Amino acid sequence: MVLYIFRRFLFLFLSLFLCGVSACAMAHPETDFYGGLLTSSPSQKIKLFEKALKSTNVYIRQSAAEELAILSSQGNTLSSRTARTVRQEAPDFWASAFDIASSPEKEKVLSFFLSSELNTPSFNEARLYVLRECKKKGLSFTDSETVVIEGHYSASRAQYNEAREFFRVLREDEKWPAQMPEIFHEYPVLINDLGRAFQYTDTGREARDLFLQWENALALQIENAPELLNKFDSERYRLIFYAARIARRMAQNTQAISLFEKALTLAPDFEQSDACIWYILDASLTETTSVFLRRLEQYVPSWHNGASYNDILEKYLQKLVTGKEWERVIRVFALINNTGAVVSKSGYAWVIARAIEEDYLNSAQLRLASQAVNAETADASTFMHIAYNTGIFYVTQTLYYRWLSADALKLPFLDFSEETEAVPVPKSKKNEISPVLDFLLGFFKNDATAHAMRYIRPLERELAPEELRTLSQALSDSGIYNQSIRLVLVYINREGYKRERRDLELLFPRYYTELIERYAKEYAIAPSLFFGLVRQESAFQSAVVSRAGAVGLSQLMPATARDTADRMRRSGHTDYTEKLEVTNPSVNVHIGTFYLNSLVESYNGDMMLALLAYNGGPNRVRRWRSATNLPADLFMETVSIFETRDYGRKVLSGAKVYEELYYK
């Protein structure tokens, strides 16, 4: 009996053990999705994604369903059960695509194609699937319908030359129709598509005249039938707005401003209203500073999002400082002081502070400055405090002025906590992770990092700052440095978020530390400064090539790299001339530090001028500097190329951050 009981126990134990082993051997729905992305076999993809549909994580299920929808649209067979689940879990446009394809009706098909401005790989697959099914089932389109479908698709991918040629099929005998085609009324987004297709190609006059002709025809209809007064507002706004943008591109600024002012009266929402005002002010930059200021005074009260205008205000500041027009600097500051244009506010405040310090202001201007801040007397420190405090909220855009103000006021430059304050966490919550973060971290845990960004971008707004920081660290650990830095920028300026030291360490990381510190020391360059340069130039991407052809970590132009390598060889340094591998981090940093040092020497130790020359070219910098006797910081504001003055500010302030974080 005892032997029998023992044998039964052993049997049950082995059965349970083997069941456990079998269960462990089965694929896990939580990891199958990532495996499906990595395999190239369609049948294996289907098996893995089908298993992933059973995941408890909604993001895994939805993404697996979307991948299965794509596979199905490409002719792969799914079981009826899987197909039903895919319809439930995949994005809505896939359900629409399957419904339309099952029984195509022209109006539904056109609406599917022309009502959406999505341009994701998944939507494009859905679009191709619907087109194939329409062809199979004998649904045909007129020439006009075909060209607007293809033109819309091309414009959504920024293929504007291709889009223009599709739309041109609408012409008869090389002439556009006198009135806007009916399909443009049904789907006004086509006006935007056609406008962009013309704006970004070399046929501006043709499009401007066409859009104005179509708008005049609509206005005439309204004149003859007053009951139509508001019926065509959307179409008229788009026609006038794009005619104005095309006129601006043709440098017809007077006409462009007039058209944007007309479009402003028809703007459908605050965003479009700001867009019209932005273009009016941008076009006004080509006029005198007094004309621009009058327009600014006219339109600031109508701003809805003041931050939209920072770039224009920065360009205007450059003109004012170059011309030493201090009174207008003060007037603009007073105008924008209580708007959302806080980045510009920082720059204007610093310039006013320095103008006061340098005794550039007369008594009337000093009174005006006092009134701008509601003070009895104008004081440089008052404006410096404004520039300093603005930097608390916009950690990247205003760092330069915060640094200058901190230095002048003897205040701390950076503002962060060393670590998060301990907050009691309920025991049940300690190991919890949100489904969305769990899904995204799965790419890094399952060797699917190459696919991560496609999923991170659409979901990053759903993540809390702490979750974004975790993702940023995962990207950094995987060598995707530029995206790691970008992700910090998504959360670090969120209202109410308390920055920590590690946020700034992710935003201003040290990669290639041994190389940069070694060669910076060899050429008497502060490592913090060269870190700031490399971060700005390449975001630490060693193989990146810019549109201008600059290569590698320190973004060396090929000709500069060759010339510098030759000078290094002749002066007894490492000879890179026979095999110049500029994408090699060691080679790039060595040549970059040598080149920067040579620029510093040519400008008698002036690092600011050397940095400006590194970006804008030595001859330009000499010409700019000789044109003004302003102090160095105000000279920076006069540099006529935005990219170069912005570069100088960002590298210098970035260097200060690196110094504070790592070299104090």
PAVOTI-808671 format. One line per 2 residues: for each residue x negated, y negated, z of C-alpha. Coordinates in steps of 0.5 Angstrom, whole numbers, plus 500, padded with zeros to 3 digits. Example, Ala and Ser with C-alpha at 12.3 -4.5 7.8 and 13.67 -1.06 7.14 Angstrom:
<atoms>
475:509:516; 473:502:514
</atoms>
This chain:
<atoms>
500:500:500; 494:495:502
491:497:495; 497:495:491
498:489:495; 491:487:493
492:489:486; 498:484:486
495:479:489; 489:479:484
494:480:478; 497:473:480
491:470:482; 488:471:475
494:470:471; 495:463:475
487:462:473; 488:463:466
494:459:465; 490:453:468
484:454:464; 489:455:458
492:448:460; 486:445:460
484:448:454; 490:444:450
488:437:447; 491:432:452
496:427:449; 492:421:452
486:422:448; 489:426:442
490:419:439; 483:417:438
481:423:436; 486:422:430
483:416:428; 476:419:428
478:425:423; 478:424:416
483:430:415; 490:428:414
493:435:416; 488:434:422
490:427:423; 498:429:423
497:434:428; 493:430:433
498:424:432; 504:428:433
501:431:440; 499:423:442
507:422:441; 508:426:447
503:421:451; 506:417:457
503:411:455; 507:407:451
502:404:447; 499:410:445
506:413:443; 507:407:438
500:407:435; 500:414:434
507:413:431; 505:407:426
499:412:424; 504:417:422
508:412:418; 502:410:414
501:418:413; 508:419:411
508:413:406; 502:416:403
505:423:401; 504:427:407
509:431:410; 512:430:417
517:435:420; 524:432:421
523:432:429; 516:428:428
520:423:423; 525:421:428
520:420:433; 516:415:428
522:411:427; 523:410:434
516:409:436; 513:405:430
514:398:429; 520:395:427
518:394:419; 517:401:418
524:403:420; 526:398:415
521:400:410; 524:408:411
531:405:411; 530:401:405
526:406:401; 532:412:402
537:408:398; 534:401:395
538:395:394; 535:389:391
537:384:396; 534:388:402
528:390:398; 527:382:396
528:380:403; 523:385:406
518:383:402; 519:375:402
522:374:409; 515:376:412
508:373:413; 505:379:416
498:381:413; 496:387:417
494:393:414; 500:397:416
505:392:413; 501:393:407
502:400:407; 509:399:408
510:394:402; 506:399:398
511:405:400; 517:401:399
515:399:392; 513:406:390
520:409:392; 523:403:388
520:406:382; 521:413:383
529:411:384; 529:407:378
530:400:382; 527:395:377
525:388:378; 526:382:373
519:378:371; 521:373:376
522:377:382; 516:381:380
511:375:380; 514:372:386
513:379:390; 506:379:388
504:372:389; 507:372:396
503:378:397; 496:375:394
497:368:398; 498:372:404
491:375:403; 488:368:401
487:371:394; 489:364:392
487:364:385; 490:371:384
497:368:387; 497:362:382
496:366:376; 502:370:378
506:364:380; 505:361:373
509:367:369; 515:363:372
513:358:366; 516:358:360
512:355:354; 507:353:358
512:348:362; 514:349:369
522:349:370; 525:342:371
528:345:378; 526:349:383
528:356:381; 533:359:386
529:364:389; 525:359:392
531:356:395; 533:363:398
526:364:401; 523:358:402
516:361:404; 515:361:397
514:354:397; 508:355:402
505:360:398; 505:356:391
503:350:395; 497:354:398
495:357:391; 495:350:388
491:347:394; 486:351:394
484:352:387; 482:347:381
489:345:379; 491:340:384
495:335:379; 499:340:376
502:342:383; 502:335:386
507:333:380; 511:339:380
512:339:387; 514:332:387
519:333:380; 522:339:384
523:334:390; 526:329:386
531:333:383; 533:335:390
534:328:392; 538:327:386
543:332:387; 544:329:394
545:322:391; 550:325:387
553:330:392; 553:326:399
556:333:402; 549:336:401
545:331:405; 542:336:410
542:342:406; 535:342:403
531:339:408; 527:345:409
525:345:402; 524:338:401
520:338:407; 515:343:404
515:340:397; 513:334:400
508:336:405; 504:341:400
504:335:395; 501:331:400
496:336:402; 494:337:395
494:329:394; 489:329:400
485:334:397; 484:330:390
482:324:395; 488:320:393
489:318:400; 494:312:399
499:317:396; 497:323:401
499:318:407; 505:316:404
507:323:402; 506:325:409
510:319:412; 515:321:408
515:329:410; 514:327:417
522:324:417; 524:331:415
519:335:420; 523:341:422
520:342:429; 514:339:434
509:343:430; 510:341:423
511:333:426; 504:334:429
501:337:423; 504:331:419
501:326:424; 494:330:424
494:329:416; 496:322:416
490:320:421; 485:325:418
486:321:411; 486:315:415
479:316:417; 476:314:410
479:307:411; 476:302:416
476:303:423; 481:297:424
486:301:420; 485:307:423
486:304:430; 493:301:428
495:308:425; 493:311:432
497:306:436; 503:307:431
503:315:432; 500:317:439
507:316:442; 510:321:437
504:326:439; 507:333:442
500:337:443; 495:332:444
490:337:444; 491:338:436
488:331:435; 481:332:438
477:334:432; 480:327:429
478:323:435; 471:326:435
470:324:428; 473:317:430
468:316:436; 462:318:431
464:312:427; 465:307:433
458:309:436; 455:308:430
458:301:429; 457:299:436
464:298:436; 465:298:444
472:295:444; 475:300:440
472:306:444; 475:303:450
482:302:446; 482:309:444
481:311:451; 486:307:454
491:310:448; 489:318:449
488:317:457; 494:321:459
495:325:453; 493:332:452
487:330:448; 483:331:454
476:334:450; 476:327:446
477:324:453; 471:326:456
467:324:450; 470:317:450
469:316:457; 462:318:457
460:313:451; 464:307:455
460:309:462; 453:309:458
456:302:454; 457:299:461
450:302:464; 446:299:458
450:292:458; 453:293:451
460:290:454; 462:283:454
466:280:460; 472:281:456
471:288:454; 469:290:461
476:287:463; 479:292:458
475:298:461; 478:296:468
485:296:465; 484:302:462
483:306:469; 487:301:473
481:299:477; 479:292:479
472:292:476; 469:297:470
464:301:473; 460:306:469
461:312:475; 468:311:474
468:313:467; 463:319:469
467:322:474; 473:322:468
468:326:464; 465:330:469
472:332:472; 475:334:465
470:339:464; 473:343:470
479:345:465; 475:346:459
469:350:460; 466:350:453
469:344:449; 467:339:455
460:342:458; 456:337:454
459:331:457; 460:335:464
452:336:464; 450:329:463
455:326:468; 453:331:473
446:329:472; 447:322:472
452:323:479; 448:328:482
453:333:482; 453:340:481
454:342:474; 458:349:474
464:350:478; 465:358:480
466:362:485; 460:367:486
466:373:487; 473:374:488
476:373:495; 478:379:498
486:380:497; 489:386:501
491:391:495; 497:396:497
494:403:497; 499:405:492
496:400:487; 488:400:488
487:405:482; 493:403:478
491:400:471; 496:397:466
498:402:460; 496:396:455
489:396:458; 489:404:459
490:404:452; 485:399:450
479:402:454; 481:409:451
477:407:445; 471:406:449
472:412:453; 473:416:446
468:414:442; 473:410:438
469:403:439; 469:402:431
477:402:431; 478:397:438
478:390:435; 484:392:430
488:394:436; 485:389:441
487:382:437; 494:383:437
495:385:444; 490:380:448
495:375:450; 499:381:454
493:382:458; 491:378:465
485:375:465; 482:380:470
484:385:464; 481:381:459
474:381:463; 474:388:463
475:389:456; 470:384:455
465:388:459; 467:394:455
465:390:448; 459:388:451
456:395:453; 458:397:446
454:392:443; 460:388:440
457:381:443; 460:376:439
467:379:440; 465:380:448
464:372:448; 470:371:444
475:375:449; 472:371:455
474:364:451; 481:367:451
482:367:458; 477:363:462
481:356:461; 488:359:462
491:354:467; 491:357:474
485:362:473; 479:361:478
473:362:474; 468:367:477
460:367:476; 461:374:472
466:370:467; 460:365:465
455:371:465; 460:374:460
461:368:456; 453:366:456
450:373:456; 443:375:456
441:380:450; 434:381:448
432:378:454; 425:381:454
424:379:447; 426:372:448
423:371:454; 416:373:451
416:369:445; 419:363:448
414:363:454; 408:364:448
411:357:445; 412:353:451
420:353:450; 424:354:456
428:361:455; 434:358:457
434:353:451; 432:359:446
438:363:449; 443:357:448
440:357:441; 441:364:439
448:364:442; 450:358:438
447:361:432; 449:368:432
452:370:438; 447:375:439
449:379:432; 442:381:429
444:383:422; 449:377:421
448:373:415; 452:366:414
455:363:408; 449:359:407
445:365:407; 441:364:414
440:371:417; 439:374:424
439:372:431; 436:365:430
439:364:423; 433:363:419
434:361:412; 430:366:407
425:360:405; 424:357:412
423:364:414; 418:366:409
414:359:410; 414:360:417
411:367:417; 406:364:412
404:359:417; 404:364:423
399:368:419; 394:363:417
394:360:424; 392:367:427
399:370:429; 402:376:427
402:377:419; 410:378:417
409:376:410; 408:383:407
414:386:410; 419:380:412
424:384:416; 428:378:418
434:382:421; 429:385:426
430:382:432; 423:382:434
421:379:428; 427:374:428
426:371:435; 418:371:434
419:367:427; 425:363:430
421:361:437; 414:359:433
419:355:428; 422:351:433
416:350:437; 413:347:430
419:342:430; 418:340:437
411:338:436; 413:334:430
418:330:434; 412:329:439
416:333:444; 423:331:443
427:337:444; 434:334:442
431:332:435; 428:338:434
434:342:435; 438:337:430
432:338:425; 433:346:426
440:345:424; 441:339:420
434:339:417; 427:335:419
428:329:413; 435:328:415
434:327:423; 428:322:421
433:318:417; 438:318:422
434:316:428; 430:311:424
437:308:423; 439:306:430
436:304:437; 441:307:441
439:311:447; 438:319:445
445:321:448; 449:315:444
444:317:438; 447:324:438
454:321:437; 452:317:431
449:324:427; 453:323:421
454:331:420; 459:334:425
456:341:425; 449:338:427
452:334:432; 456:339:435
451:344:434; 446:339:438
451:338:444; 453:346:444
446:348:445; 443:343:450
449:344:454; 449:352:453
441:352:455; 443:348:462
448:354:463; 443:359:462
438:355:467; 443:355:472
446:362:472; 439:365:471
433:361:472; 434:357:478
</atoms>
